[in-house]
Amino acid sequence: MNQVIEVLKNRRSIRRYKEEPISSEQIEQLKELMVLAPSAMNEQPWYFAFVQNFEKKYELCHLSGSEEAFYGAPLIVLAFYRKAALTPVVDTTFALSNLMNGATALGLGTCFIYNIKGLFDEHEELYSSFNIPEGYVCLGGVCVGVPDEEKEAPERKQDVFIDF
Ligand SMILES: Cc1cc2nc3c(=O)[nH]c(=O)nc-3n(C[C@H](O)[C@H](O)[C@H](O)COP(=O)(O)O)c2cc1C
């Protein structure tokens, strides 16, 4: 099967990770793929925090009230968009899509965590704690790590297309 099609079919939301760290080469590859995403007028109105540091992950887990908030993933990518840009949420979501599919291609698993946005909404001091520039808003975060589970795709609706 074509490798891109295989990756798109194999990406799953992974909620169990091995303790293995992610190599710096893999992290650089993921960053390269993320910034290749399309954005309106090529504004690239995004900013990402790559969080591997135990204390910084603990800070987020502690505020979310659960040690399992990130499923034990070795890396959490926090995503932020520049509020004043043209289509910042769409653009940043495309970058995260590249992250999730790129990670799958590298044999890694990912899971989007929307609740991270709520943490930044509730605890605005997190923006300065994570050195996020003024004017950027949290979109959410993505857990990344070596998968410790195999999953089938949850059922998909098929009656969502109309042909003319
Ligand atoms: C906007 C959005 C928010 C999500 N939030 C969470 C979340 O907070 N926790 C979680 O475990 N999964 C979360 N997910 C993952 C979805 O549950 C998952 O994509 C869906 O069940 C389909 O499964 P699949 O990704 O394996 O195809 C989120 C996905 C999206 C797109």
The ligand as an SDF file (V2000), in Angstrom:
LIG
                    3D

 31 33  0  0  0  0  0  0  0  0999 V2000
  -10.7260   18.0970   19.2230 C   0  0  0  0  0  0  0  0  0  0  0  0
  -10.3780   16.7560   19.8060 C   0  0  0  0  0  0  0  0  0  0  0  0
  -10.3340   16.6120   21.1830 C   0  0  0  0  0  0  0  0  0  0  0  0
   -9.9400   15.4030   21.7480 C   0  0  0  0  0  0  0  0  0  0  0  0
   -9.7600   15.3420   23.1040 N   0  0  0  0  0  0  0  0  0  0  0  0
   -9.3250   14.1960   23.6560 C   0  0  0  0  0  0  0  0  0  0  0  0
   -9.0340   14.1360   25.0550 C   0  0  0  0  0  0  0  0  0  0  0  0
   -9.1510   15.1160   25.7880 O   0  0  0  0  0  0  0  0  0  0  0  0
   -8.6110   12.9570   25.5590 N   0  0  0  0  0  0  0  0  0  0  0  0
   -8.4300   11.8490   24.7760 C   0  0  0  0  0  0  0  0  0  0  0  0
   -8.0320   10.8050   25.2920 O   0  0  0  0  0  0  0  0  0  0  0  0
   -8.6970   11.8730   23.4360 N   0  0  0  0  0  0  0  0  0  0  0  0
   -9.1130   13.0090   22.8660 C   0  0  0  0  0  0  0  0  0  0  0  0
   -9.3410   13.0740   21.4990 N   0  0  0  0  0  0  0  0  0  0  0  0
   -9.1500   11.8680   20.6630 C   0  0  0  0  0  0  0  0  0  0  0  0
  -10.5070   11.3230   20.1390 C   0  0  0  0  0  0  0  0  0  0  0  0
  -11.1810   10.6870   21.2030 O   0  0  0  0  0  0  0  0  0  0  0  0
  -10.2350   10.3370   18.9830 C   0  0  0  0  0  0  0  0  0  0  0  0
   -9.6320   11.0370   17.9230 O   0  0  0  0  0  0  0  0  0  0  0  0
  -11.5050    9.6570   18.4500 C   0  0  0  0  0  0  0  0  0  0  0  0
  -12.0690    8.8300   19.4340 O   0  0  0  0  0  0  0  0  0  0  0  0
  -11.2240    8.7890   17.2080 C   0  0  0  0  0  0  0  0  0  0  0  0
  -10.2210    7.8220   17.4740 O   0  0  0  0  0  0  0  0  0  0  0  0
   -8.8610    7.7610   16.6280 P   0  0  0  0  0  0  0  0  0  0  0  0
   -8.1380    9.0680   16.8400 O   0  0  0  0  0  0  0  0  0  0  0  0
   -8.0860    6.6040   17.1790 O   0  0  0  0  0  0  0  0  0  0  0  0
   -9.2040    7.5710   15.1990 O   0  0  0  0  0  0  0  0  0  0  0  0
   -9.6870   14.2740   20.9250 C   0  0  0  0  0  0  0  0  0  0  0  0
   -9.7560   14.4270   19.5300 C   0  0  0  0  0  0  0  0  0  0  0  0
  -10.0750   15.6490   18.9770 C   0  0  0  0  0  0  0  0  0  0  0  0
  -10.0780   15.8040   17.4720 C   0  0  0  0  0  0  0  0  0  0  0  0
  1  2  1  0
  2  3  1  0
  2 30  2  0
  3  4  2  0
  4  5  1  0
  4 28  1  0
  5  6  2  0
  6  7  1  0
  6 13  1  0
  7  8  2  0
  7  9  1  0
  9 10  1  0
 10 11  2  0
 10 12  1  0
 12 13  2  0
 13 14  1  0
 14 15  1  0
 14 28  1  0
 15 16  1  0
 16 17  1  0
 16 18  1  0
 18 19  1  0
 18 20  1  0
 20 21  1  0
 20 22  1  0
 22 23  1  0
 23 24  1  0
 24 25  2  0
 24 26  1  0
 24 27  1  0
 28 29  2  0
 29 30  1  0
 30 31  1  0
M  END
$$$$
